[in-house]
Amino acid sequence: MDSKVKELADKSKRIVFFGGAGVSTESGIPDFRSENGLYNAQVNYGYTPEHMLSRTFFMNNTETFYDYYKKNMIYPDVKPNKAHKALSELEAQGKLTAIVTQNIDGLHQLAGSKKVYELHGSVLRNYCMSCDAFYDVPYIMKPENCGTDKNPDSQIPKCAKCGGIIKPDVVLYEEPLDHDVMEGAIDAISKADLLIVGGTSLVVYPASGLINYFRGNNLVLINKSKTQYDQRADLVINDAIGEVLG
């Protein structure tokens, strides 16, 4: 761990980590807004990624949504990186009280973290829109669990219990963030004495506004590029999150 971050962590009792896509890029998952991110990548569907990941598009173009989603949002073979593991160790030491993440990959939990507020949901959870039955990623990815007699090549996963359409437990554009998750994140950040923000440009609202609830002693910002909150931070490090925390 970076010596300056370690010094602050050693004298803190309630650390909260707030992270974004940059935390998982070192695991091989592309971010959204960088030069090589999903939003700047060539899209062959005739729509912008933002539109394709909206509630309206999901409801009206479910087939195309799933074709894009399965190819670009699911990374079943990725593993936690040094940042995920370092945060899990801090929690095990009783130092880290919570992780607030904008990511949907579940890598924090895979690394061993227990208290994780997933602002935008998780690709690992999927629910039938009709009966709320739960399904994991392997289920929705199997071709035999998708399609109908009229369209056997469909990408849309169907519920084994009622035949309803399965939706990822991911917050799409036009959908509100989960109230309980937001309340939990706000409570954790407001009680922290050290807030470490990493791998996020802090431009996506309302998630980025959570930083305003911090009333603790030290704010640390770790991001490869500058953010609008840099002047408010006690420590700014422009580097890869894994290199700083690992």
Secondary structure, 3 states (H helix, E strand, C coil): CCHHHHHHHHCCCCEEEEECHHHCHHHCCCCCCCCCCCCCCCCCCCCCHHHHCEHHHHHHCHHHHHHHHHHHCCCCCCCCCHHHHHHHHHHHCCCEEEEEECCCCCHHHHCCCCCEEECCEEEEEEEECCCCCEECHHHHHCHHHECCCCCCCCCCEECCCCCCEEEEEECCECCCCCHHHHHHHHHHHHHCCEEEEECCCCCCCCHHHHHHHCCCCEEEEECCCCCCCHHHCCEEECCCHHHHHC
